[in-house]
Amino acid sequence: MADETQDKESKGGGGMKWILIGLLVVVTLAAGFLGYMVISGGNNQPQQAGGVQAPAPPPPGNSGAAAPGVMVEMESFIVNLRDREGKRYLKTKINFEVPSEAVKTEFSTRKAQIRDVILILLSAKSFAEISRLEGKMQLKEELMARVNQVLSSGRVTNVFFTEFVVQ
């Protein structure tokens, strides 16, 4: 009877031993692959003969794209939101892209007018309007339109939020 128990344990233990060995092999292979990726920098670019890397192809859809414009960075805006649920405020920092240095110069001479237009627009917004992605995208469009009304020598081509905090 004791011999039967020992035989069953040795048979069952053998199966578990193979499972552990298999698991150990898989973990070792995964660690080796991860180590290779870390050491090589994850670079899987095609290489030419002699180990020289082939030049990366240009990103799709960028041929003929306009060069980036000149960035105009504004100071932070802090405004109370129009909200019935309580006192909420928005702190945001906005950068505007303009086509030339001439427009950037006009931007700085009209900075007071532009800040006024932006403050009025931001404080007219509610939390519900700006909390979703669609609201932020609409706010960008409205900011661009309002600032372009102030400018005479050029137009804002893009708006970037570099900080956007609602509390």
N, CA and C atoms as an extended XYZ file, in Angstrom:
501
Properties=species:S:1:pos:R:3:atomname:S:1:resname:S:1:resid:I:1 pbc="F F F"
N         0.821       -1.174        0.000 N   MET     1
C         0.000        0.000        0.000 CA  MET     1
C         0.870        1.243        0.000 C   MET     1
N         1.934        1.265        0.807 N   ALA     2
C         2.855        2.389        0.874 CA  ALA     2
C         3.576        2.559       -0.454 C   ALA     2
N         3.862        1.423       -1.131 N   ASP     3
C         4.556        1.502       -2.415 CA  ASP     3
C         3.673        2.149       -3.476 C   ASP     3
N         2.345        1.881       -3.446 N   GLU     4
C         1.425        2.483       -4.406 CA  GLU     4
C         1.382        3.998       -4.230 C   GLU     4
N         1.356        4.472       -2.989 N   THR     5
C         1.318        5.908       -2.717 CA  THR     5
C         2.588        6.575       -3.221 C   THR     5
N         3.730        5.938       -2.999 N   GLN     6
C         4.987        6.514       -3.449 CA  GLN     6
C         5.039        6.543       -4.977 C   GLN     6
N         4.522        5.507       -5.643 N   ASP     7
C         4.512        5.485       -7.107 CA  ASP     7
C         3.650        6.603       -7.672 C   ASP     7
N         2.462        6.830       -7.055 N   LYS     8
C         1.564        7.891       -7.530 CA  LYS     8
C         2.209        9.262       -7.345 C   LYS     8
N         2.870        9.495       -6.204 N   GLU     9
C         3.504       10.776       -5.939 CA  GLU     9
C         4.640       11.023       -6.923 C   GLU     9
N         5.423        9.996       -7.210 N   SER    10
C         6.554       10.181       -8.114 CA  SER    10
C         6.049       10.433       -9.538 C   SER    10
N         4.948        9.811       -9.946 N   LYS    11
C         4.390       10.053      -11.274 CA  LYS    11
C         3.800       11.450      -11.371 C   LYS    11
N         3.060       11.871      -10.361 N   GLY    12
C         2.447       13.204      -10.360 CA  GLY    12
C         3.498       14.291      -10.272 C   GLY    12
N         4.514       14.068       -9.489 N   GLY    13
C         5.587       15.041       -9.336 CA  GLY    13
C         6.359       15.215      -10.626 C   GLY    13
N         6.474       14.148      -11.401 N   GLY    14
C         7.195       14.227      -12.667 CA  GLY    14
C         6.494       15.144      -13.656 C   GLY    14
N         5.154       15.081      -13.706 N   GLY    15
C         4.394       15.957      -14.609 CA  GLY    15
C         4.533       17.410      -14.217 C   GLY    15
N         4.495       17.686      -12.936 N   MET    16
C         4.638       19.044      -12.447 CA  MET    16
C         6.039       19.567      -12.753 C   MET    16
N         7.020       18.661      -12.687 N   LYS    17
C         8.406       19.033      -12.959 CA  LYS    17
C         8.542       19.509      -14.405 C   LYS    17
N         7.887       18.837      -15.341 N   TRP    18
C         7.969       19.226      -16.758 CA  TRP    18
C         7.259       20.556      -17.013 C   TRP    18
N         6.172       20.781      -16.314 N   ILE    19
C         5.460       22.058      -16.455 CA  ILE    19
C         6.347       23.203      -15.979 C   ILE    19
N         7.008       23.010      -14.832 N   LEU    20
C         7.904       24.041      -14.313 CA  LEU    20
C         9.084       24.286      -15.241 C   LEU    20
N         9.642       23.221      -15.813 N   ILE    21
C        10.756       23.377      -16.754 CA  ILE    21
C        10.302       24.153      -17.993 C   ILE    21
N         9.118       23.800      -18.510 N   GLY    22
C         8.580       24.515      -19.673 CA  GLY    22
C         8.350       25.996      -19.382 C   GLY    22
N         7.808       26.287      -18.203 N   LEU    23
C         7.569       27.664      -17.800 CA  LEU    23
C         8.879       28.420      -17.672 C   LEU    23
N         9.880       27.769      -17.123 N   LEU    24
C        11.201       28.374      -16.971 CA  LEU    24
C        11.811       28.695      -18.332 C   LEU    24
N        11.635       27.808      -19.312 N   VAL    25
C        12.152       28.039      -20.661 CA  VAL    25
C        11.463       29.247      -21.291 C   VAL    25
N        10.148       29.336      -21.159 N   VAL    26
C         9.398       30.456      -21.726 CA  VAL    26
C         9.841       31.777      -21.098 C   VAL    26
N         9.971       31.808      -19.778 N   VAL    27
C        10.395       33.027      -19.085 CA  VAL    27
C        11.809       33.417      -19.514 C   VAL    27
N        12.689       32.450      -19.656 N   THR    28
C        14.062       32.727      -20.083 CA  THR    28
C        14.093       33.303      -21.492 C   THR    28
N        13.323       32.737      -22.401 N   LEU    29
C        13.259       33.256      -23.765 CA  LEU    29
C        12.694       34.676      -23.791 C   LEU    29
N        11.660       34.915      -23.018 N   ALA    30
C        11.066       36.256      -22.970 CA  ALA    30
C        12.070       37.261      -22.416 C   ALA    30
N        12.787       36.888      -21.371 N   ALA    31
C        13.790       37.787      -20.787 CA  ALA    31
C        14.915       38.048      -21.781 C   ALA    31
N        15.323       37.032      -22.510 N   GLY    32
C        16.365       37.202      -23.519 CA  GLY    32
C        15.919       38.143      -24.622 C   GLY    32
N        14.687       37.987      -25.102 N   PHE    33
C        14.146       38.864      -26.136 CA  PHE    33
C        14.055       40.295      -25.635 C   PHE    33
N        13.567       40.470      -24.417 N   LEU    34
C        13.455       41.805      -23.837 CA  LEU    34
C        14.837       42.443      -23.690 C   LEU    34
N        15.816       41.658      -23.241 N   GLY    35
C        17.182       42.168      -23.127 CA  GLY    35
C        17.740       42.587      -24.474 C   GLY    35
N        17.491       41.785      -25.502 N   TYR    36
C        17.932       42.131      -26.849 CA  TYR    36
C        17.304       43.445      -27.314 C   TYR    36
N        16.011       43.628      -27.071 N   MET    37
C        15.321       44.848      -27.488 CA  MET    37
C        15.879       46.062      -26.757 C   MET    37
N        16.179       45.918      -25.478 N   VAL    38
C        16.718       47.028      -24.703 CA  VAL    38
C        18.117       47.390      -25.199 C   VAL    38
N        18.948       46.397      -25.418 N   ILE    39
C        20.317       46.649      -25.863 CA  ILE    39
C        20.335       47.242      -27.261 C   ILE    39
N        19.502       46.736      -28.164 N   SER    40
C        19.498       47.242      -29.536 CA  SER    40
C        18.680       48.513      -29.675 C   SER    40
N        18.017       48.940      -28.623 N   GLY    41
C        17.210       50.150      -28.675 CA  GLY    41
C        15.892       49.945      -29.371 C   GLY    41
N        15.507       48.717      -29.597 N   GLY    42
C        14.230       48.438      -30.250 CA  GLY    42
C        14.244       48.832      -31.711 C   GLY    42
N        15.437       49.025      -32.278 N   ASN    43
C        15.558       49.495      -33.648 CA  ASN    43
C        15.435       48.319      -34.594 C   ASN    43
N        14.378       48.286      -35.350 N   ASN    44
C        14.203       47.202      -36.307 CA  ASN    44
C        14.173       47.759      -37.725 C   ASN    44
N        14.999       48.793      -37.977 N   GLN    45
C        15.118       49.371      -39.303 CA  GLN    45
C        15.888       48.405      -40.197 C   GLN    45
N        15.557       48.359      -41.472 N   PRO    46
C        16.300       47.490      -42.377 CA  PRO    46
C        17.742       47.973      -42.498 C   PRO    46
N        18.673       47.014      -42.620 N   GLN    47
C        20.069       47.373      -42.760 CA  GLN    47
C        20.556       46.963      -44.132 C   GLN    47
N        21.486       47.782      -44.675 N   GLN    48
C        22.093       47.461      -45.948 CA  GLN    48
C        23.279       46.548      -45.694 C   GLN    48
N        23.896       46.081      -46.765 N   ALA    49
C        25.063       45.214      -46.636 CA  ALA    49
C        26.156       45.948      -45.885 C   ALA    49
N        26.878       45.231      -45.068 N   GLY    50
C        27.955       45.822      -44.297 CA  GLY    50
C        27.485       46.378      -42.968 C   GLY    50
N        26.232       46.139      -42.601 N   GLY    51
C        25.723       46.578      -41.311 CA  GLY    51
C        25.335       48.045      -41.258 C   GLY    51
N        25.377       48.764      -42.380 N   VAL    52
C        24.993       50.176      -42.393 CA  VAL    52
C        23.482       50.258      -42.493 C   VAL    52
N        22.925       51.111      -41.685 N   GLN    53
C        21.470       51.221      -41.652 CA  GLN    53
C        20.953       51.969      -42.875 C   GLN    53
N        19.859       51.476      -43.437 N   ALA    54
C        19.223       52.146      -44.557 CA  ALA    54
C        18.518       53.393      -44.049 C   ALA    54
N        18.464       54.466      -44.831 N   PRO    55
C        17.763       55.666      -44.381 CA  PRO    55
C        16.275       55.390      -44.207 C   PRO    55
N        15.709       55.995      -43.200 N   ALA    56
C        14.288       55.792      -42.920 CA  ALA    56
C        13.462       56.482      -43.993 C   ALA    56
N        12.389       55.845      -44.445 N   PRO    57
C        11.532       56.492      -45.441 CA  PRO    57
C        10.806       57.676      -44.813 C   PRO    57
N        10.454       58.683      -45.619 N   PRO    58
C         9.739       59.832      -45.063 CA  PRO    58
C         8.364       59.412      -44.581 C   PRO    58
N         7.823       60.100      -43.561 N   PRO    59
C         6.495       59.735      -43.072 CA  PRO    59
C         5.451       59.903      -44.158 C   PRO    59
N         4.457       59.012      -44.198 N   PRO    60
C         3.442       59.099      -45.250 CA  PRO    60
C         2.614       60.367      -45.111 C   PRO    60
N         2.271       60.941      -46.253 N   GLY    61
C         1.383       62.095      -46.256 CA  GLY    61
C         2.072       63.401      -45.917 C   GLY    61
N         3.401       63.406      -45.753 N   ASN    62
C         4.078       64.639      -45.402 CA  ASN    62
C         4.746       65.308      -46.589 C   ASN    62
N         4.685       64.705      -47.766 N   SER    63
C         5.304       65.335      -48.913 CA  SER    63
C         4.483       66.555      -49.289 C   SER    63
N         5.154       67.680      -49.440 N   GLY    64
C         4.462       68.920      -49.774 CA  GLY    64
C         3.833       69.605      -48.587 C   GLY    64
N         4.076       69.128      -47.371 N   ALA    65
C         3.510       69.766      -46.193 CA  ALA    65
C         4.207       71.096      -45.959 C   ALA    65
N         3.447       72.071      -45.515 N   ALA    66
C         4.000       73.391      -45.261 CA  ALA    66
C         4.961       73.339      -44.087 C   ALA    66
N         5.965       74.181      -44.163 N   ALA    67
C         6.929       74.271      -43.064 CA  ALA    67
C         6.215       74.834      -41.841 C   ALA    67
N         6.665       74.442      -40.651 N   PRO    68
C         6.010       74.968      -39.450 CA  PRO    68
C         6.178       76.477      -39.367 C   PRO    68
N         5.173       77.117      -38.791 N   GLY    69
C         5.194       78.570      -38.668 CA  GLY    69
C         5.952       79.017      -37.438 C   GLY    69
N         5.802       80.276      -37.128 N   VAL    70
C         6.439       80.900      -35.979 CA  VAL    70
C         5.492       80.760      -34.790 C   VAL    70
N         6.033       80.378      -33.635 N   MET    71
C         5.206       80.191      -32.446 CA  MET    71
C         5.177       81.455      -31.602 C   MET    71
N         3.981       81.808      -31.137 N   VAL    72
C         3.787       82.924      -30.214 CA  VAL    72
C         3.260       82.327      -28.915 C   VAL    72
N         4.049       82.448      -27.865 N   GLU    73
C         3.680       81.882      -26.566 CA  GLU    73
C         3.039       82.964      -25.707 C   GLU    73
N         1.859       82.646      -25.188 N   MET    74
C         1.151       83.581      -24.304 CA  MET    74
C         1.420       83.212      -22.853 C   MET    74
N         1.269       84.200      -21.961 N   GLU    75
C         1.352       83.893      -20.535 CA  GLU    75
C         0.111       83.094      -20.144 C   GLU    75
N         0.138       82.501      -18.968 N   SER    76
C        -0.989       81.682      -18.497 CA  SER    76
C        -2.247       82.518      -18.332 C   SER    76
N        -3.378       81.867      -18.541 N   PHE    77
C        -4.686       82.467      -18.298 CA  PHE    77
C        -5.330       81.705      -17.153 C   PHE    77
N        -5.892       82.433      -16.204 N   ILE    78
C        -6.670       81.821      -15.122 CA  ILE    78
C        -8.004       82.549      -15.091 C   ILE    78
N        -9.083       81.797      -15.339 N   VAL    79
C       -10.415       82.404      -15.385 CA  VAL    79
C       -11.402       81.555      -14.599 C   VAL    79
N       -12.415       82.209      -14.046 N   ASN    80
C       -13.544       81.500      -13.453 CA  ASN    80
C       -14.439       81.037      -14.590 C   ASN    80
N       -14.897       79.804      -14.501 N   LEU    81
C       -15.797       79.280      -15.521 CA  LEU    81
C       -17.239       79.652      -15.180 C   LEU    81
N       -18.053       79.752      -16.211 N   ARG    82
C       -19.481       80.003      -16.030 CA  ARG    82
C       -20.118       78.655      -15.712 C   ARG    82
N       -20.300       78.404      -14.409 N   ASP    83
C       -20.761       77.087      -13.993 CA  ASP    83
C       -21.722       77.226      -12.819 C   ASP    83
N       -22.847       76.544      -12.874 N   ARG    84
C       -23.838       76.606      -11.797 CA  ARG    84
C       -23.522       75.644      -10.669 C   ARG    84
N       -22.719       74.611      -10.945 N   GLU    85
C       -22.448       73.574       -9.953 CA  GLU    85
C       -21.513       74.034       -8.845 C   GLU    85
N       -20.912       75.148       -8.985 N   GLY    86
C       -19.971       75.621       -7.977 CA  GLY    86
C       -18.908       76.467       -8.631 C   GLY    86
N       -17.959       76.847       -7.857 N   LYS    87
C       -16.883       77.687       -8.377 CA  LYS    87
C       -15.805       76.800       -8.993 C   LYS    87
N       -15.676       76.907      -10.285 N   ARG    88
C       -14.631       76.189      -11.004 CA  ARG    88
C       -13.811       77.216      -11.769 C   ARG    88
N       -12.543       76.883      -11.930 N   TYR    89
C       -11.722       77.770      -12.729 CA  TYR    89
C       -10.890       76.966      -13.717 C   TYR    89
N       -10.419       77.668      -14.729 N   LEU    90
C        -9.588       77.089      -15.774 CA  LEU    90
C        -8.256       77.810      -15.763 C   LEU    90
N        -7.188       77.037      -15.752 N   LYS    91
C        -5.846       77.586      -15.928 CA  LYS    91
C        -5.315       76.973      -17.209 C   LYS    91
N        -4.943       77.821      -18.152 N   THR    92
C        -4.454       77.315      -19.429 CA  THR    92
C        -3.323       78.182      -19.945 C   THR    92
N        -2.483       77.551      -20.717 N   LYS    93
C        -1.412       78.251      -21.405 CA  LYS    93
C        -1.584       77.920      -22.881 C   LYS    93
N        -1.530       78.940      -23.712 N   ILE    94
C        -1.850       78.776      -25.121 CA  ILE    94
C        -0.697       79.294      -25.965 C   ILE    94
N        -0.345       78.538      -26.998 N   ASN    95
C         0.609       78.986      -28.007 CA  ASN    95
C        -0.134       79.099      -29.321 C   ASN    95
N         0.186       80.132      -30.072 N   PHE    96
C        -0.416       80.349      -31.381 CA  PHE    96
C         0.658       80.202      -32.445 C   PHE    96
N         0.308       79.550      -33.535 N   GLU    97
C         1.223       79.441      -34.664 CA  GLU    97
C         0.808       80.469      -35.704 C   GLU    97
N         1.766       81.285      -36.124 N   VAL    98
C         1.524       82.308      -37.138 CA  VAL    98
C         2.508       82.084      -38.282 C   VAL    98
N         2.197       82.598      -39.478 N   PRO    99
C         3.038       82.276      -40.637 CA  PRO    99
C         4.383       82.996      -40.705 C   PRO    99
N         4.545       84.144      -40.012 N   SER   100
C         5.784       84.906      -40.191 CA  SER   100
C         6.139       85.701      -38.942 C   SER   100
N         7.359       86.201      -38.951 N   GLU   101
C         7.824       87.065      -37.857 CA  GLU   101
C         7.042       88.377      -37.838 C   GLU   101
N         6.593       88.844      -38.994 N   ALA   102
C         5.818       90.093      -39.064 CA  ALA   102
C         4.507       89.952      -38.285 C   ALA   102
N         3.872       88.814      -38.435 N   VAL   103
C         2.620       88.575      -37.707 CA  VAL   103
C         2.915       88.433      -36.220 C   VAL   103
N         4.030       87.817      -35.880 N   LYS   104
C         4.419       87.693      -34.471 CA  LYS   104
C         4.645       89.078      -33.860 C   LYS   104
N         5.237       89.977      -34.618 N   THR   105
C         5.456       91.345      -34.141 CA  THR   105
C         4.118       92.041      -33.899 C   THR   105
N         3.184       91.908      -34.841 N   GLU   106
C         1.853       92.500      -34.637 CA  GLU   106
C         1.180       91.883      -33.423 C   GLU   106
N         1.361       90.591      -33.263 N   PHE   107
C         0.783       89.885      -32.112 CA  PHE   107
C         1.242       90.540      -30.816 C   PHE   107
N         2.552       90.832      -30.721 N   SER   108
C         3.042       91.421      -29.472 CA  SER   108
C         2.596       92.872      -29.311 C   SER   108
N         2.391       93.613      -30.376 N   THR   109
C         1.904       94.989      -30.224 CA  THR   109
C         0.420       95.022      -29.854 C   THR   109
N        -0.310       93.986      -30.199 N   ARG   110
C        -1.747       93.918      -29.882 CA  ARG   110
C        -2.042       92.925      -28.756 C   ARG   110
N        -1.029       92.609      -27.959 N   LYS   111
C        -1.162       91.590      -26.921 CA  LYS   111
C        -2.295       91.893      -25.941 C   LYS   111
N        -2.474       93.154      -25.559 N   ALA   112
C        -3.550       93.505      -24.617 CA  ALA   112
C        -4.917       93.202      -25.224 C   ALA   112
N        -5.113       93.552      -26.478 N   GLN   113
C        -6.389       93.272      -27.148 CA  GLN   113
C        -6.621       91.763      -27.261 C   GLN   113
N        -5.568       91.055      -27.607 N   ILE   114
C        -5.698       89.603      -27.785 CA  ILE   114
C        -5.985       88.924      -26.452 C   ILE   114
N        -5.279       89.331      -25.394 N   ARG   115
C        -5.551       88.744      -24.067 CA  ARG   115
C        -6.993       89.027      -23.651 C   ARG   115
N        -7.486       90.220      -23.918 N   ASP   116
C        -8.860       90.578      -23.566 CA  ASP   116
C        -9.855       89.659      -24.282 C   ASP   116
N        -9.666       89.463      -25.572 N   VAL   117
C       -10.559       88.606      -26.355 CA  VAL   117
C       -10.536       87.175      -25.812 C   VAL   117
N        -9.348       86.695      -25.468 N   ILE   118
C        -9.208       85.324      -24.963 CA  ILE   118
C        -9.862       85.190      -23.588 C   ILE   118
N        -9.614       86.146      -22.696 N   LEU   119
C       -10.202       86.089      -21.351 CA  LEU   119
C       -11.725       86.092      -21.403 C   LEU   119
N       -12.290       86.914      -22.249 N   ILE   120
C       -13.755       86.976      -22.371 CA  ILE   120
C       -14.298       85.642      -22.891 C   ILE   120
N       -13.639       85.080      -23.895 N   LEU   121
C       -14.098       83.799      -24.449 CA  LEU   121
C       -13.981       82.681      -23.417 C   LEU   121
N       -12.840       82.589      -22.734 N   LEU   122
C       -12.639       81.502      -21.766 CA  LEU   122
C       -13.617       81.591      -20.598 C   LEU   122
N       -13.849       82.792      -20.103 N   SER   123
C       -14.737       82.932      -18.942 CA  SER   123
C       -16.204       82.721      -19.294 C   SER   123
N       -16.536       82.712      -20.567 N   ALA   124
C       -17.913       82.444      -20.994 CA  ALA   124
C       -18.190       80.945      -21.119 C   ALA   124
N       -17.160       80.129      -20.953 N   LYS   125
C       -17.306       78.677      -21.094 CA  LYS   125
C       -17.677       78.035      -19.761 C   LYS   125
N       -18.410       76.936      -19.842 N   SER   126
C       -18.742       76.157      -18.650 CA  SER   126
C       -17.872       74.902      -18.629 C   SER   126
N       -17.831       74.261      -17.479 N   PHE   127
C       -17.059       73.023      -17.341 CA  PHE   127
C       -17.548       71.979      -18.330 C   PHE   127
N       -18.856       71.859      -18.495 N   ALA   128
C       -19.422       70.864      -19.407 CA  ALA   128
C       -18.966       71.098      -20.844 C   ALA   128
N       -18.785       72.357      -21.221 N   GLU   129
C       -18.384       72.673      -22.590 CA  GLU   129
C       -16.921       72.316      -22.868 C   GLU   129
N       -16.051       72.448      -21.879 N   ILE   130
C       -14.618       72.251      -22.141 CA  ILE   130
C       -14.063       70.949      -21.568 C   ILE   130
N       -14.880       70.161      -20.918 N   SER   131
C       -14.367       68.945      -20.289 CA  SER   131
C       -14.171       67.806      -21.284 C   SER   131
N       -14.821       67.864      -22.421 N   ARG   132
C       -14.691       66.791      -23.409 CA  ARG   132
C       -13.773       67.225      -24.548 C   ARG   132
N       -13.247       66.266      -25.275 N   LEU   133
C       -12.335       66.540      -26.376 CA  LEU   133
C       -12.981       67.442      -27.427 C   LEU   133
N       -14.240       67.178      -27.741 N   GLU   134
C       -14.922       67.976      -28.755 CA  GLU   134
C       -15.005       69.443      -28.323 C   GLU   134
N       -15.230       69.668      -27.042 N   GLY   135
C       -15.294       71.028      -26.524 CA  GLY   135
C       -13.965       71.746      -26.620 C   GLY   135
N       -12.886       71.030      -26.351 N   LYS   136
C       -11.550       71.629      -26.458 CA  LYS   136
C       -11.234       71.966      -27.917 C   LYS   136
N       -11.599       71.076      -28.827 N   MET   137
C       -11.353       71.330      -30.247 CA  MET   137
C       -12.176       72.535      -30.732 C   MET   137
N       -13.404       72.645      -30.266 N   GLN   138
C       -14.240       73.789      -30.631 CA  GLN   138
C       -13.647       75.071      -30.048 C   GLN   138
N       -13.140       74.999      -28.825 N   LEU   139
C       -12.513       76.160      -28.199 CA  LEU   139
C       -11.301       76.615      -29.002 C   LEU   139
N       -10.524       75.698      -29.515 N   LYS   140
C        -9.389       76.065      -30.366 CA  LYS   140
C        -9.854       76.847      -31.590 C   LYS   140
N       -10.913       76.351      -32.225 N   GLU   141
C       -11.446       77.031      -33.415 CA  GLU   141
C       -11.938       78.430      -33.069 C   GLU   141
N       -12.639       78.559      -31.946 N   GLU   142
C       -13.150       79.864      -31.533 CA  GLU   142
C       -12.009       80.823      -31.192 C   GLU   142
N       -10.979       80.315      -30.527 N   LEU   143
C        -9.822       81.152      -30.205 CA  LEU   143
C        -9.159       81.652      -31.480 C   LEU   143
N        -8.985       80.772      -32.435 N   MET   144
C        -8.362       81.158      -33.698 CA  MET   144
C        -9.193       82.237      -34.404 C   MET   144
N       -10.502       82.048      -34.451 N   ALA   145
C       -11.371       83.023      -35.128 CA  ALA   145
C       -11.338       84.379      -34.428 C   ALA   145
N       -11.412       84.384      -33.097 N   ARG   146
C       -11.420       85.651      -32.347 CA  ARG   146
C       -10.094       86.400      -32.484 C   ARG   146
N        -8.991       85.685      -32.382 N   VAL   147
C        -7.678       86.338      -32.494 CA  VAL   147
C        -7.468       86.838      -33.922 C   VAL   147
N        -7.920       86.089      -34.911 N   ASN   148
C        -7.779       86.536      -36.299 CA  ASN   148
C        -8.576       87.797      -36.579 C   ASN   148
N        -9.646       88.055      -35.827 N   GLN   149
C       -10.394       89.301      -35.983 CA  GLN   149
C        -9.569       90.508      -35.527 C   GLN   149
N        -8.669       90.281      -34.575 N   VAL   150
C        -7.840       91.367      -34.055 CA  VAL   150
C        -6.655       91.646      -34.980 C   VAL   150
N        -6.085       90.610      -35.562 N   LEU   151
C        -4.896       90.761      -36.395 CA  LEU   151
C        -5.247       91.306      -37.772 C   LEU   151
N        -4.344       92.142      -38.329 N   SER   152
C        -4.589       92.670      -39.671 CA  SER   152
C        -3.511       92.242      -40.664 C   SER   152
N        -2.300       91.929      -40.184 N   SER   153
C        -1.203       91.611      -41.103 CA  SER   153
C        -1.100       90.122      -41.431 C   SER   153
N        -1.851       89.299      -40.774 N   GLY   154
C        -1.789       87.863      -41.029 CA  GLY   154
C        -2.829       87.142      -40.197 C   GLY   154
N        -2.726       85.831      -40.205 N   ARG   155
C        -3.716       85.030      -39.499 CA  ARG   155
C        -3.030       83.968      -38.650 C   ARG   155
N        -3.691       83.574      -37.581 N   VAL   156
C        -3.247       82.440      -36.780 CA  VAL   156
C        -3.557       81.183      -37.582 C   VAL   156
N        -2.571       80.292      -37.685 N   THR   157
C        -2.788       79.065      -38.460 CA  THR   157
C        -3.083       77.855      -37.581 C   THR   157
N        -2.710       77.946      -36.276 N   ASN   158
C        -2.987       76.836      -35.383 CA  ASN   158
C        -2.928       77.321      -33.945 C   ASN   158
N        -3.616       76.583      -33.069 N   VAL   159
C        -3.662       76.895      -31.641 CA  VAL   159
C        -3.244       75.642      -30.887 C   VAL   159
N        -2.374       75.818      -29.879 N   PHE   160
C        -1.903       74.696      -29.079 CA  PHE   160
C        -2.095       75.005      -27.606 C   PHE   160
N        -2.750       74.094      -26.884 N   PHE   161
C        -2.830       74.201      -25.436 CA  PHE   161
C        -1.591       73.511      -24.880 C   PHE   161
N        -0.757       74.245      -24.154 N   THR   162
C         0.406       73.613      -23.543 CA  THR   162
C         0.164       73.346      -22.069 C   THR   162
N        -0.945       73.867      -21.552 N   GLU   163
C        -1.382       73.596      -20.177 CA  GLU   163
C        -2.891       73.778      -20.171 C   GLU   163
N        -3.599       72.864      -19.506 N   PHE   164
C        -5.064       72.946      -19.465 CA  PHE   164
C        -5.536       72.248      -18.198 C   PHE   164
N        -5.827       73.039      -17.167 N   VAL   165
C        -6.214       72.483      -15.868 CA  VAL   165
C        -7.550       73.100      -15.474 C   VAL   165
N        -8.507       72.255      -15.131 N   VAL   166
C        -9.807       72.717      -14.636 CA  VAL   166
C        -9.973       72.201      -13.215 C   VAL   166
N       -10.369       73.080      -12.328 N   GLN   167
C       -10.591       72.653      -10.947 CA  GLN   167
C       -11.891       73.246      -10.443 C   GLN   167
